[in-house]
Amino acid sequence: MNQGHNIKVKNRLGEMMRQPGGRSVIEALKGAQKRLEKLSPDLLKSLDKAIARLDAGASALHDPPDEKALSEVYQASNEIIALAGLVGYAPIDEVAHGLCELIDAFLTEGQWNDQAIRVHIDSAQLLRTLPPTDKDARERVLDGLRKVWNRFGVRQPAPPPPQAEDAAK
């Protein structure tokens, strides 16, 4: 029987980080935040387009759901998940995750509820109009969706990490 061998690989990044000088983690994060702020208008436009595509795709869903519309809903949701936290709209990320979980549950259970789908689209649109700093209003919207998820036995999406919510500050 062959014996395993441990191979030590040099971690160049780790070595560089241990060197004195250069930028601290805090400085690097501040620099990244400044670059995100420059991109923010374009990212917000992309988020708005993804929400519009989600709306159009969801409007075309029927019972049973059309495969093309279902694919559009998932693609738009994935784009929303990728963009929302970057521009300070992490709750919209949670809405998109919850919508995907809800649709998965509907497909698995063989049930369908257009109103439950629609409330997710409406919530994403509403959250987009709220200022990122209005945490109370955002939380009320998410509380309403959590009731929908509980009603249909849907696993609640994990809340986004705190730094994602603070991106707009």
Contacts in CASP RR format, 6 or more apart in sequence:
PFRMAT RR
TARGET T0000
AUTHOR 0000-0000-0000
METHOD contacts of the structure
MODEL  1
MNQGHNIKVKNRLGEMMRQPGGRSVIEALKGAQKRLEKLSPDLLKSLDKA
IARLDAGASALHDPPDEKALSEVYQASNEIIALAGLVGYAPIDEVAHGLC
ELIDAFLTEGQWNDQAIRVHIDSAQLLRTLPPTDKDARERVLDGLRKVWN
RFGVRQPAPPPPQAEDAAK
33 167 0 8 1.000
36 43 0 8 1.000
36 86 0 8 1.000
36 87 0 8 1.000
36 167 0 8 1.000
40 87 0 8 1.000
43 83 0 8 1.000
43 86 0 8 1.000
43 87 0 8 1.000
44 87 0 8 1.000
46 79 0 8 1.000
46 83 0 8 1.000
47 80 0 8 1.000
47 83 0 8 1.000
47 84 0 8 1.000
47 87 0 8 1.000
47 89 0 8 1.000
47 92 0 8 1.000
47 128 0 8 1.000
48 128 0 8 1.000
50 76 0 8 1.000
50 79 0 8 1.000
50 80 0 8 1.000
50 83 0 8 1.000
51 76 0 8 1.000
51 80 0 8 1.000
51 92 0 8 1.000
51 121 0 8 1.000
51 124 0 8 1.000
51 125 0 8 1.000
51 128 0 8 1.000
53 72 0 8 1.000
53 75 0 8 1.000
53 76 0 8 1.000
53 79 0 8 1.000
54 72 0 8 1.000
54 73 0 8 1.000
54 76 0 8 1.000
54 77 0 8 1.000
54 80 0 8 1.000
54 96 0 8 1.000
54 99 0 8 1.000
54 121 0 8 1.000
54 124 0 8 1.000
55 121 0 8 1.000
55 125 0 8 1.000
56 72 0 8 1.000
57 69 0 8 1.000
57 72 0 8 1.000
57 73 0 8 1.000
57 76 0 8 1.000
58 69 0 8 1.000
58 73 0 8 1.000
58 117 0 8 1.000
58 118 0 8 1.000
58 120 0 8 1.000
58 121 0 8 1.000
60 66 0 8 1.000
60 68 0 8 1.000
60 69 0 8 1.000
60 72 0 8 1.000
61 69 0 8 1.000
61 70 0 8 1.000
61 73 0 8 1.000
61 114 0 8 1.000
61 117 0 8 1.000
62 69 0 8 1.000
63 112 0 8 1.000
63 114 0 8 1.000
64 112 0 8 1.000
65 103 0 8 1.000
65 107 0 8 1.000
65 112 0 8 1.000
70 103 0 8 1.000
73 99 0 8 1.000
73 103 0 8 1.000
74 100 0 8 1.000
74 103 0 8 1.000
77 96 0 8 1.000
77 97 0 8 1.000
77 99 0 8 1.000
77 100 0 8 1.000
78 96 0 8 1.000
80 92 0 8 1.000
80 93 0 8 1.000
80 95 0 8 1.000
80 96 0 8 1.000
80 124 0 8 1.000
81 93 0 8 1.000
81 96 0 8 1.000
81 97 0 8 1.000
84 90 0 8 1.000
84 91 0 8 1.000
84 92 0 8 1.000
84 93 0 8 1.000
84 96 0 8 1.000
85 92 0 8 1.000
85 93 0 8 1.000
85 160 0 8 1.000
85 164 0 8 1.000
85 165 0 8 1.000
85 167 0 8 1.000
86 164 0 8 1.000
86 167 0 8 1.000
87 167 0 8 1.000
87 168 0 8 1.000
88 132 0 8 1.000
88 164 0 8 1.000
88 165 0 8 1.000
88 166 0 8 1.000
88 167 0 8 1.000
88 168 0 8 1.000
89 127 0 8 1.000
89 128 0 8 1.000
89 132 0 8 1.000
89 168 0 8 1.000
90 159 0 8 1.000
90 160 0 8 1.000
90 164 0 8 1.000
90 165 0 8 1.000
90 167 0 8 1.000
91 127 0 8 1.000
91 138 0 8 1.000
91 141 0 8 1.000
91 142 0 8 1.000
91 160 0 8 1.000
91 165 0 8 1.000
92 124 0 8 1.000
92 127 0 8 1.000
92 128 0 8 1.000
93 160 0 8 1.000
93 164 0 8 1.000
94 142 0 8 1.000
94 145 0 8 1.000
94 157 0 8 1.000
94 159 0 8 1.000
94 160 0 8 1.000
95 120 0 8 1.000
95 123 0 8 1.000
95 124 0 8 1.000
95 127 0 8 1.000
95 142 0 8 1.000
95 145 0 8 1.000
96 120 0 8 1.000
96 124 0 8 1.000
97 157 0 8 1.000
97 158 0 8 1.000
98 120 0 8 1.000
98 145 0 8 1.000
98 149 0 8 1.000
98 154 0 8 1.000
98 156 0 8 1.000
98 157 0 8 1.000
99 117 0 8 1.000
99 120 0 8 1.000
99 121 0 8 1.000
101 149 0 8 1.000
101 154 0 8 1.000
101 155 0 8 1.000
101 156 0 8 1.000
101 157 0 8 1.000
102 116 0 8 1.000
102 117 0 8 1.000
102 120 0 8 1.000
102 148 0 8 1.000
102 149 0 8 1.000
102 152 0 8 1.000
102 154 0 8 1.000
103 117 0 8 1.000
105 152 0 8 1.000
105 153 0 8 1.000
105 154 0 8 1.000
106 112 0 8 1.000
106 113 0 8 1.000
106 116 0 8 1.000
106 152 0 8 1.000
111 152 0 8 1.000
113 152 0 8 1.000
116 148 0 8 1.000
116 151 0 8 1.000
116 152 0 8 1.000
119 145 0 8 1.000
119 148 0 8 1.000
120 145 0 8 1.000
120 148 0 8 1.000
123 141 0 8 1.000
123 142 0 8 1.000
123 145 0 8 1.000
126 141 0 8 1.000
127 138 0 8 1.000
127 141 0 8 1.000
130 137 0 8 1.000
130 138 0 8 1.000
130 141 0 8 1.000
132 138 0 8 1.000
132 165 0 8 1.000
132 168 0 8 1.000
132 169 0 8 1.000
133 168 0 8 1.000
133 169 0 8 1.000
146 156 0 8 1.000
148 154 0 8 1.000
149 155 0 8 1.000
149 156 0 8 1.000
150 156 0 8 1.000
END
